[in-house]
Amino acid sequence: MAVKELWVYLLAHNLIRMVMAQSALLADCLPRQLSFKHSLQLCLALRQYGTGKQGDEVLKLLQLIARKRVGNRPSRIEPRAVKRRPKPYPKLMQARGAARAEVRKNGHPKKVK
């Protein structure tokens, strides 16, 4: 079933790309210049809120997809790093069993700001 699910995702991705290519053809631009996320959101909105007039809706969808362009971003570099968010609690600096015993005896420590 996992393989079938993967194929469905690939099929959906290719269908969105096909709609983007049709939209780019109407707008006289390259499909790479159109936003995939915007196209996906518009297709889902059409599926959910469509009125039933297929010809008009499809043409309007293609025009809306062509409006959202992405810029050329050569040599864009994003670091692959995870930022640790500060927590309002102190770090555990002793054995977990000893810390549990201390919490039972004295209660939880106050939050550190």
C-alpha beads as a LAMMPS data file, in Angstrom:
LAMMPS data file: protein, C-alpha beads

113 atoms
112 bonds

1 atom types
1 bond types

-500.0 500.0 xlo xhi
-500.0 500.0 ylo yhi
-500.0 500.0 zlo zhi

Masses

1 110.0

Atoms # bond

1 1 1 0.000 0.000 0.000
2 1 1 2.897 2.361 0.677
3 1 1 4.119 1.938 -2.897
4 1 1 0.641 2.729 -4.220
5 1 1 0.498 5.826 -2.029
6 1 1 3.857 6.969 -3.389
7 1 1 2.604 6.528 -6.956
8 1 1 -0.506 8.577 -6.160
9 1 1 1.662 11.431 -4.840
10 1 1 3.812 11.304 -7.975
11 1 1 0.705 11.313 -10.161
12 1 1 -0.730 14.326 -8.318
13 1 1 2.600 16.157 -8.617
14 1 1 2.725 15.510 -12.362
15 1 1 -0.886 16.643 -12.809
16 1 1 -0.148 19.937 -11.045
17 1 1 2.956 20.373 -13.224
18 1 1 0.845 19.709 -16.326
19 1 1 -1.645 22.397 -15.296
20 1 1 1.279 24.766 -14.690
21 1 1 2.625 24.008 -18.187
22 1 1 -0.750 24.773 -19.748
23 1 1 -0.956 28.003 -17.787
24 1 1 2.565 28.987 -18.831
25 1 1 1.656 28.327 -22.455
26 1 1 -1.284 30.742 -22.195
27 1 1 0.784 33.360 -20.355
28 1 1 3.797 33.015 -22.687
29 1 1 6.307 32.220 -19.946
30 1 1 8.271 29.230 -18.709
31 1 1 6.611 26.758 -16.304
32 1 1 9.616 27.119 -13.969
33 1 1 8.632 30.746 -13.436
34 1 1 5.286 29.756 -11.888
35 1 1 4.796 28.890 -8.244
36 1 1 4.067 25.223 -7.562
37 1 1 2.591 25.906 -4.117
38 1 1 0.285 28.603 -5.482
39 1 1 -0.845 26.274 -8.282
40 1 1 -1.537 23.479 -5.813
41 1 1 -3.589 25.764 -3.554
42 1 1 -5.642 27.050 -6.480
43 1 1 -6.338 23.533 -7.773
44 1 1 -7.464 22.411 -4.325
45 1 1 -9.687 25.488 -3.959
46 1 1 -11.261 24.821 -7.359
47 1 1 -11.893 21.219 -6.369
48 1 1 -13.513 22.264 -3.109
49 1 1 -15.459 25.364 -4.156
50 1 1 -16.023 24.798 -7.872
51 1 1 -19.446 25.781 -9.250
52 1 1 -19.649 23.175 -11.978
53 1 1 -19.006 25.266 -15.126
54 1 1 -15.880 23.402 -16.166
55 1 1 -14.800 25.439 -19.200
56 1 1 -14.935 28.854 -17.532
57 1 1 -13.417 27.607 -14.299
58 1 1 -10.459 25.913 -15.975
59 1 1 -9.635 29.007 -18.034
60 1 1 -9.892 31.220 -14.956
61 1 1 -7.710 28.748 -13.014
62 1 1 -5.018 28.877 -15.687
63 1 1 -5.089 32.683 -15.656
64 1 1 -4.806 32.785 -11.860
65 1 1 -1.910 30.332 -11.850
66 1 1 -0.038 32.476 -14.390
67 1 1 -0.282 35.544 -12.135
68 1 1 1.991 34.216 -9.392
69 1 1 5.581 34.204 -10.620
70 1 1 8.712 33.283 -8.728
71 1 1 11.958 35.145 -9.215
72 1 1 15.207 33.831 -10.553
73 1 1 17.287 32.729 -7.555
74 1 1 20.679 31.585 -8.831
75 1 1 23.199 30.239 -6.340
76 1 1 20.713 30.322 -3.498
77 1 1 22.199 28.628 -0.456
78 1 1 20.301 27.613 2.661
79 1 1 22.217 26.198 5.619
80 1 1 21.143 22.790 6.817
81 1 1 21.074 23.491 10.516
82 1 1 18.626 23.258 13.350
83 1 1 18.306 26.134 15.747
84 1 1 17.647 25.116 19.323
85 1 1 14.929 27.189 20.849
86 1 1 15.532 28.374 24.413
87 1 1 13.377 26.579 26.955
88 1 1 12.112 28.232 30.135
89 1 1 13.354 25.335 32.288
90 1 1 16.798 24.658 33.758
91 1 1 18.983 21.911 32.309
92 1 1 19.118 18.527 33.997
93 1 1 22.584 18.528 35.576
94 1 1 22.297 15.425 37.786
95 1 1 21.097 11.854 37.478
96 1 1 17.421 11.539 36.576
97 1 1 16.634 9.427 39.642
98 1 1 18.236 11.989 41.954
99 1 1 16.313 14.799 40.217
100 1 1 13.028 12.905 40.690
101 1 1 13.763 12.432 44.366
102 1 1 14.500 16.148 44.715
103 1 1 11.228 17.066 42.950
104 1 1 9.302 14.769 45.315
105 1 1 10.993 16.404 48.275
106 1 1 11.017 20.114 47.271
107 1 1 8.647 20.414 44.300
108 1 1 9.476 21.590 40.810
109 1 1 12.001 24.437 40.407
110 1 1 10.820 27.834 39.189
111 1 1 11.090 28.776 35.528
112 1 1 14.305 30.434 34.403
113 1 1 13.917 33.477 32.142

Bonds

1 1 1 2
2 1 2 3
3 1 3 4
4 1 4 5
5 1 5 6
6 1 6 7
7 1 7 8
8 1 8 9
9 1 9 10
10 1 10 11
11 1 11 12
12 1 12 13
13 1 13 14
14 1 14 15
15 1 15 16
16 1 16 17
17 1 17 18
18 1 18 19
19 1 19 20
20 1 20 21
21 1 21 22
22 1 22 23
23 1 23 24
24 1 24 25
25 1 25 26
26 1 26 27
27 1 27 28
28 1 28 29
29 1 29 30
30 1 30 31
31 1 31 32
32 1 32 33
33 1 33 34
34 1 34 35
35 1 35 36
36 1 36 37
37 1 37 38
38 1 38 39
39 1 39 40
40 1 40 41
41 1 41 42
42 1 42 43
43 1 43 44
44 1 44 45
45 1 45 46
46 1 46 47
47 1 47 48
48 1 48 49
49 1 49 50
50 1 50 51
51 1 51 52
52 1 52 53
53 1 53 54
54 1 54 55
55 1 55 56
56 1 56 57
57 1 57 58
58 1 58 59
59 1 59 60
60 1 60 61
61 1 61 62
62 1 62 63
63 1 63 64
64 1 64 65
65 1 65 66
66 1 66 67
67 1 67 68
68 1 68 69
69 1 69 70
70 1 70 71
71 1 71 72
72 1 72 73
73 1 73 74
74 1 74 75
75 1 75 76
76 1 76 77
77 1 77 78
78 1 78 79
79 1 79 80
80 1 80 81
81 1 81 82
82 1 82 83
83 1 83 84
84 1 84 85
85 1 85 86
86 1 86 87
87 1 87 88
88 1 88 89
89 1 89 90
90 1 90 91
91 1 91 92
92 1 92 93
93 1 93 94
94 1 94 95
95 1 95 96
96 1 96 97
97 1 97 98
98 1 98 99
99 1 99 100
100 1 100 101
101 1 101 102
102 1 102 103
103 1 103 104
104 1 104 105
105 1 105 106
106 1 106 107
107 1 107 108
108 1 108 109
109 1 109 110
110 1 110 111
111 1 111 112
112 1 112 113
